[in-house]
Each structure stands twice: as structure tokens, then as C-alpha cells.
Amino acid sequence: MRHSHGLDASPPRLEHILAAPGVWVEPPNIRRGGESGVLRVEYDGQTFYKKQQAGHIYRSLRHPLGYPTVAREAHALAAADSLGVLTPELLYSYVRKLDGVWQAVMITAALDGYLSLEEFYRQGLYQSVGTDRHHEVLAAYGRALATLNRGRWQHGCLYLKHVFVDLRGGAVKVALLDFEKSRKRLTALKASRHDLRQVKRRSNWTDAEWLAFFSGYSSVFKVNILRLL
């Protein structure tokens, strides 16, 4: 399986990015029966992220013996992009089986100018930008997630560190990251219910802040959110 989207470069440039050592931003960790880690690579004035895996698999009805999670994540990224959800640009993904062990690599472009909601709160920016702007951020997050869920896609790992915001323009932009656990559900409601409950567990918002998030979500996904929660 191979994806090679929009690098706007010759094959040698891609080979340089693949071969670059980079710096670990997520050191290899052992889980799912194998290893997975993420490197930040600087090349030609741009930043890329390279996920490397060995034996790091998921199992499903289609792949009962296991298949690299990179393949699932690359598919989910492409699906989210087709729905209009902002994500890191998928540039390349490749999987192979060598000596009985699945190996995989995926390259995405950095989200220049964005910061995670985790950093947004850690740095106290929610206070410095003011209440109205903070609520705009939450409403934009709600719209992005609702767009994904409406397409029957479940993100499945909604920590604040996986939600990135761009405050540079008039309108807030929100991008979603880390689609490794994402999957398409039979119905939009099932995708929505699962993700909304994760957001509820992992966010410490006031009632007014929840209302801002709900207003954004409901503007795209016409549903009684409180009933789902």
C-alpha cells in the first residue's frame, strides 16, 4: 500500500526526507505487539513528521491476522480531507512485510502556525485572547468534529493535544491530528456518540464553554447532543 500525495518535489527529495534522521518527538514505544515512534524532520526549510513502525498492528474482520496501523491512519486522513476536515497533509505512506514482520512509514507535513489546544490552555491563551475568541475556538472545534462524524468517521482519540488551532486570521481554523484509532462506523450517530463522550471526559470546560462547543457541533450535525452524552 502506498500513498504519494502532493510533495511538489522530485523523487530524490522524497528519498532525502525518508532517509533523514530527524529528532524524536514521540520516541519508539512498544505496544500492539510492536514499536511505533514519530520523528520531526527538517528539510529544505520545511518541517515534516515521519512515523515509523515495526510489528505495530491492528486486527479487524478484514485483517484478522493484523495489519499496520499506519495503513488505517493514512486511509482515515485521506477520508477526513475528502470531508473537508483540516488535517496534516498526508504526503506518503508505505507498508511491507519483511521476514514475517510488518514495517510501515508515513510522512505528513507540519501544521505551520497552529498550536494544540493543550498548549492553548497551558500558555493561558484562553485568557489573553478573551472570552469571545475562546468561544470561537470551541465552536470551530465543534464544527470540525461534527463534519468528521457526519461522514460516519469516528476519531477515537480526542485528547486536547490532538486538536490544533490557528488564530492568525479573522476566522479560527481547527485541524485534527492522530487518526491512528479512527474508523468508519455504520452510522453517523455511533461515530458522534463515541467521540462526544471522549470530548466530555477529557475537557474541563465551564457550562458557557460547553455551550460554545455544542453550538458549533449542532450547526453541522443536527442532533440533540445532550441526549447523546
KEZALO-48832 format. One line per field, with one value per residue (C-alpha): x, y, z; residue in three letters. Coordinates in steps of 0.25 Angstrom, whole numbers, plus 5000, padded with zeros to 4 digits. Example, Ala and Ser with C-alpha at 12.3 -4.5 7.8 and 13.67 -1.06 7.14 Angstrom:
2
xx 5049; 5055
yy 4982; 4996
zz 5031; 5029
res ala; ser
# end
This chain:
229
xx 5000; 5006; 5001; 5009; 5001; 5006; 5020; 5022; 5036; 5045; 5046; 5060; 5055; 5045; 5056; 5064; 5052; 5051; 5066; 5067; 5070; 5061; 5058; 5049; 5036; 5030; 5041; 5038; 5029; 5025; 5010; 5001; 5011; 5022; 5029; 5024; 5030; 5030; 5042; 5042; 5050; 5054; 5057; 5059; 5053; 5040; 5036; 5031; 5027; 5031; 5024; 5032; 5026; 5031; 5021; 5011; 4997; 4982; 4973; 4959; 4950; 4957; 4971; 4969; 4984; 4988; 4991; 5000; 4992; 4999; 4991; 4978; 4983; 4986; 4973; 4966; 4974; 4970; 4955; 4955; 4962; 4951; 4940; 4946; 4953; 4966; 4977; 4993; 4995; 4998; 5010; 5014; 5011; 5016; 5015; 5022; 5025; 5039; 5043; 5029; 5029; 5020; 5028; 5022; 5025; 5017; 5021; 5012; 5014; 5015; 5003; 5011; 5005; 4996; 4997; 4990; 4978; 4987; 4997; 4986; 4981; 4995; 5000; 4988; 4984; 4969; 4970; 4979; 4970; 4957; 4944; 4938; 4951; 4952; 4937; 4940; 4951; 4942; 4931; 4941; 4945; 4931; 4929; 4941; 4938; 4923; 4928; 4936; 4925; 4914; 4923; 4922; 4936; 4940; 4953; 4955; 4966; 4961; 4971; 4974; 4988; 4981; 4973; 4981; 4976; 4981; 4977; 4985; 4973; 4959; 4953; 4958; 4963; 4963; 4971; 4970; 4982; 4986; 4976; 4982; 4970; 4960; 4950; 4937; 4924; 4911; 4904; 4908; 4901; 4910; 4922; 4917; 4913; 4927; 4935; 4926; 4927; 4942; 4942; 4933; 4943; 4955; 4951; 4949; 4940; 4930; 4916; 4917; 4929; 4922; 4910; 4920; 4925; 4911; 4907; 4918; 4915; 4900; 4901; 4907; 4901; 4887; 4885; 4881; 4896; 4891; 4884; 4896; 4904
yy 5000; 5013; 5028; 5039; 5052; 5066; 5066; 5076; 5070; 5060; 5046; 5049; 5060; 5050; 5040; 5050; 5053; 5038; 5036; 5048; 5044; 5055; 5057; 5048; 5055; 5042; 5032; 5018; 5011; 4996; 4993; 4986; 4975; 4984; 4998; 5012; 5025; 5039; 5047; 5062; 5064; 5078; 5078; 5090; 5100; 5091; 5082; 5068; 5057; 5043; 5032; 5018; 5005; 4991; 4980; 4991; 4985; 4985; 4974; 4974; 4965; 4969; 4967; 4956; 4953; 4968; 4980; 4992; 5004; 5013; 5008; 5011; 5024; 5028; 5024; 5032; 5044; 5043; 5041; 5053; 5062; 5058; 5062; 5076; 5074; 5080; 5070; 5070; 5067; 5053; 5052; 5038; 5024; 5011; 4997; 4984; 4971; 4967; 4954; 4952; 4966; 4977; 4990; 5004; 5018; 5031; 5045; 5057; 5072; 5080; 5090; 5103; 5114; 5104; 5100; 5090; 5092; 5086; 5098; 5108; 5105; 5102; 5116; 5123; 5128; 5125; 5137; 5146; 5145; 5148; 5140; 5143; 5138; 5126; 5122; 5124; 5113; 5104; 5106; 5103; 5090; 5086; 5089; 5081; 5069; 5069; 5069; 5057; 5050; 5053; 5046; 5034; 5035; 5033; 5040; 5031; 5038; 5052; 5058; 5073; 5070; 5065; 5077; 5089; 5103; 5114; 5128; 5137; 5141; 5146; 5132; 5122; 5109; 5096; 5083; 5069; 5060; 5046; 5037; 5024; 5019; 5025; 5016; 5018; 5014; 5008; 5021; 5035; 5035; 5024; 5032; 5044; 5037; 5031; 5044; 5053; 5045; 5045; 5060; 5061; 5052; 5060; 5074; 5083; 5094; 5103; 5102; 5114; 5108; 5095; 5103; 5109; 5095; 5090; 5102; 5099; 5084; 5085; 5095; 5084; 5071; 5073; 5065; 5066; 5066; 5065; 5052; 5046; 5049
zz 5000; 4996; 4996; 4990; 4990; 4986; 4991; 4979; 4978; 4971; 4976; 4981; 4990; 4996; 4998; 5005; 5015; 5017; 5020; 5029; 5043; 5050; 5064; 5072; 5077; 5081; 5084; 5079; 5089; 5090; 5089; 5079; 5078; 5072; 5072; 5067; 5068; 5061; 5057; 5053; 5040; 5035; 5020; 5011; 5020; 5023; 5035; 5033; 5042; 5040; 5047; 5047; 5051; 5052; 5056; 5061; 5056; 5058; 5056; 5049; 5041; 5028; 5035; 5046; 5046; 5047; 5038; 5041; 5048; 5038; 5027; 5035; 5039; 5025; 5020; 5031; 5028; 5013; 5017; 5026; 5016; 5006; 5016; 5017; 5031; 5033; 5036; 5034; 5019; 5016; 5007; 5007; 5013; 5011; 5017; 5015; 5022; 5023; 5030; 5035; 5042; 5037; 5035; 5032; 5030; 5028; 5025; 5028; 5026; 5039; 5042; 5042; 5050; 5058; 5073; 5081; 5090; 5101; 5099; 5097; 5111; 5117; 5112; 5117; 5103; 5106; 5116; 5107; 5095; 5102; 5105; 5091; 5083; 5093; 5090; 5075; 5076; 5083; 5073; 5062; 5069; 5069; 5054; 5051; 5059; 5054; 5040; 5042; 5050; 5040; 5030; 5039; 5043; 5058; 5062; 5074; 5081; 5085; 5095; 5095; 5089; 5076; 5073; 5067; 5065; 5056; 5062; 5051; 5043; 5045; 5046; 5055; 5048; 5055; 5050; 5056; 5057; 5061; 5053; 5057; 5064; 5055; 5048; 5040; 5047; 5042; 5045; 5048; 5061; 5066; 5062; 5068; 5082; 5083; 5080; 5088; 5101; 5099; 5098; 5110; 5118; 5114; 5115; 5127; 5121; 5128; 5124; 5115; 5108; 5106; 5100; 5090; 5086; 5085; 5076; 5067; 5066; 5065; 5053; 5045; 5052; 5055; 5067; 5082; 5087; 5102; 5099; 5092; 5104
res met; arg; his; ser; his; gly; leu; asp; ala; ser; pro; pro; arg; leu; glu; his; ile; leu; ala; ala; pro; gly; val; trp; val; glu; pro; pro; asn; ile; arg; arg; gly; gly; glu; ser; gly; val; leu; arg; val; glu; tyr; asp; gly; gln; thr; phe; tyr; lys; lys; gln; gln; ala; gly; his; ile; tyr; arg; ser; leu; arg; his; pro; leu; gly; tyr; pro; thr; val; ala; arg; glu; ala; his; ala; leu; ala; ala; ala; asp; ser; leu; gly; val; leu; thr; pro; glu; leu; leu; tyr; ser; tyr; val; arg; lys; leu; asp; gly; val; trp; gln; ala; val; met; ile; thr; ala; ala; leu; asp; gly; tyr; leu; ser; leu; glu; glu; phe; tyr; arg; gln; gly; leu; tyr; gln; ser; val; gly; thr; asp; arg; his; his; glu; val; leu; ala; ala; tyr; gly; arg; ala; leu; ala; thr; leu; asn; arg; gly; arg; trp; gln; his; gly; cys; leu; tyr; leu; lys; his; val; phe; val; asp; leu; arg; gly; gly; ala; val; lys; val; ala; leu; leu; asp; phe; glu; lys; ser; arg; lys; arg; leu; thr; ala; leu; lys; ala; ser; arg; his; asp; leu; arg; gln; val; lys; arg; arg; ser; asn; trp; thr; asp; ala; glu; trp; leu; ala; phe; phe; ser; gly; tyr; ser; ser; val; phe; lys; val; asn; ile; leu; arg; leu; leu
# end
